C-alpha cells in the first residue's frame, strides 16, 4: 500500500501537479515534509494547534491511493486475492483458486478515522471476541470468533487517529505492534495478522495540552513528525476562507447566493490574524481557521437577512454587517483570565483595526476628498444592516472619484448596486477610522455618517 502511495505521489510530482490538492498555505513548509515522509514509507504524526488543517491534510492523503483495489469479496479486512492473510480467505482461495469471488474497493472506502476519546477501547481499535460468534457454537480458541476493530478493517488503506494524546496510555500500547511488527494481538489469541496500512495521527504539541501525552515508545515508532501552522501570508488566509466558507445556499432557486466582496474577506482575514496575535488571547489555545470561515459565513447570513427583510434582489455583504461577526465569534476564542468580561470589547477593537488596515491597503492613494467635502458641507448618510443598497447609493449620490474606489475594491462591480454600495460604505467607514469623518451609532443597528 505504501508502495502504491509512493508511485502515485512520484507521478504527480513529475507531472507538476499538486501532491495534495486543496491544502492552502503549506506549500513551502509542511507539504515538502509530508511528501518526504510518504516517499520514505513512514507512518507520521501531525502536531499543531487546533484549526490548522491537520485532519483535512490527512484525509487528502487518501487521494494518493489507486482509485480501485481488488479484494476478496466479503472479507472484513479487504484481503488481497493473490496473498490472503485471514483464515477465511486463505481457505476460500485454496478451495476455489481463480474462481475466488473478487470485488473492487474504491479509494474513498480505504480510509478509516477515529477521534481519540478517553473511553476508546482496544476492542474499538484492534478487535475483541464476538460473543455472538461464540454463541453460534465456535470455541473460544477459534480465530473466527474475533470481531475486528477499526484498524484491521482499514487494512490496505490509511487509518487516522485524531487527537492521539487523548487516548489512554494503556490503549496507546496496543498500537505498538501495529506500527512496528505490523500485526495485531487480540486477547492472547495465537493470531498473527500482518497488516498493510499507513497509520497517521494528529495531536496538539505537548506544551499546548494538559489532557494527555503520547507515550515515548509510540512516538519512537512514528517515522516522521510534521509541525503544522496557521497561514503565514495574508493571501493564503484569504484563499483558505474563500475555499472553505459555504456561501452557496441550496436550493439556489429560493434565493441567489450571497456575495461577500473581496475587501470584506480581507477584513476578516486581518481580523483573524490580529486575534491570534493579541496578548488578550490565550496563545496556548490558538485561533482556529474555522474562526475566519464562520465569520465570513455570518457576514453572508447578515446580507441574506437584509435582502429578505428589505426586499433586495441580490444580497451583498457590507461594512454594516461586520458587527454581527463579534458576538458570533466570541465562543471560538479563549481569553486570558485578566481579560475575562472584556471579550466583546477586545474583539470589536481588533475588528476596527483590521478594517482600518484593509482601508489603507486597498484605498491608500485614492483621492476621497470629493466624498469628504460633501460631509464637510453638512451632508449625512444613514446606513445599517437593514438599509437597502439602493437607499444608501441614493443618499450618497455620484461623486468624483467613485470610479476609482470601485476599481480598487470591486473591478467590474459598478453595474451591481449591491457591490457599489459595499464599496461606498467601506470608503465611508475608512474615512471615519482615519478620523476624517464622524460617525454616530443609533438604535436599531443604524449608523449615521456626518461631517466633523
Secondary structure, 3 states (H helix, E strand, C coil): CHHHHHHHHHHHHHCCCCCCCCCCCCCCCHHHHHHHHHHHCCCEEEECCCCCCHHHHHHHHHHHCCCEEEEECCCCCCCCCCCCCCHHHHHHHHHHHHHCCEEEEEHHHCEEEEECCCCCCHHHHCEEECHHHHHCCCCCCCHHHEEECHHHHCCCCEEEEECHHHCCHHHHHHHHHHHHCCCCCCCCCCCCCCCCCEEEEEECCHHHCCCCCCCHHHHHHCCEEEECCCCCCHHHHHHHHHHHCCCCCCCCCCCCCCECCHHHHHHHHHHHHHHHHCCCECCCCCCCHHHHHHHHHHHHHHHHHHHHHHCCCCCECCHHHCHHHHHHHHHHCCECHHHCCCHHHHHHHHHHHHHHHHHHHHHCCCCCHHHHHHHHCCCEEEEECCCCHHHHHHHHCCCCCHHHHHHHHCCCCCCCHHHHHHHHHHHHHHHHHCCCCEEEECHHHEEEEECC
